[in-house]
Amino acid sequence: MKIYDEIDLLERARENGERLSHALAPVAQHPLVGDISQAGMLAGIELVSNKTTRQSFDTEVEIATRVASASQRHGLIHRAMGQRVAFAPPFVISEVEMRQVGERFLSALDEVWSEVQLH
């Protein structure tokens, strides 16, 4: 327990949760994003084919897998789950790295958006 007090575990988790929220805020406007839900350092993002109606993609499109693959090409790892992707950044992530989460994810979304618009 002493180590938790020394590193101020709860405060660090709160700060990182806020940083994740700020990093993902610009993503909310992307045409592929229907909703972002977050609890602390965990975030889930719903991917949609129509932002206005929040219509899902056909399962054959495997949109979350496509976005996760594009994210990896941009140096970001997260989980694909059906029509959603999930983020759980490491506790030791730096402020700069947290900003890069949002930037890299946005680049991945742009890449996949270009692909799905062609079909």
ChimeraX attribute file (.defattr): number of C-alpha atoms within 10 A of each C-alpha:
attribute: neighborCount
match mode: 1-to-1
recipient: residues
	/A:1	5
	/A:2	7
	/A:3	8
	/A:4	9
	/A:5	10
	/A:6	8
	/A:7	10
	/A:8	11
	/A:9	13
	/A:10	11
	/A:11	11
	/A:12	13
	/A:13	15
	/A:14	13
	/A:15	15
	/A:16	22
	/A:17	22
	/A:18	15
	/A:19	21
	/A:20	24
	/A:21	22
	/A:22	14
	/A:23	20
	/A:24	23
	/A:25	12
	/A:26	12
	/A:27	21
	/A:28	15
	/A:29	12
	/A:30	14
	/A:31	17
	/A:32	25
	/A:33	19
	/A:34	22
	/A:35	16
	/A:36	18
	/A:37	11
	/A:38	15
	/A:39	10
	/A:40	15
	/A:41	19
	/A:42	14
	/A:43	18
	/A:44	18
	/A:45	23
	/A:46	20
	/A:47	26
	/A:48	22
	/A:49	19
	/A:50	14
	/A:51	16
	/A:52	9
	/A:53	9
	/A:54	16
	/A:55	12
	/A:56	17
	/A:57	17
	/A:58	11
	/A:59	10
	/A:60	6
	/A:61	11
	/A:62	14
	/A:63	26
	/A:64	24
	/A:65	17
	/A:66	17
	/A:67	26
	/A:68	24
	/A:69	19
	/A:70	21
	/A:71	22
	/A:72	15
	/A:73	13
	/A:74	18
	/A:75	13
	/A:76	18
	/A:77	19
	/A:78	17
	/A:79	16
	/A:80	20
	/A:81	16
	/A:82	14
	/A:83	18
	/A:84	22
	/A:85	20
	/A:86	20
	/A:87	18
	/A:88	15
	/A:89	18
	/A:90	10
	/A:91	12
	/A:92	10
	/A:93	10
	/A:94	12
	/A:95	13
	/A:96	9
	/A:97	14
	/A:98	20
	/A:99	16
	/A:100	17
	/A:101	21
	/A:102	21
	/A:103	17
	/A:104	19
	/A:105	24
	/A:106	20
	/A:107	17
	/A:108	22
	/A:109	22
	/A:110	16
	/A:111	16
	/A:112	20
	/A:113	17
	/A:114	10
	/A:115	11
	/A:116	12
	/A:117	8
	/A:118	6
	/A:119	5
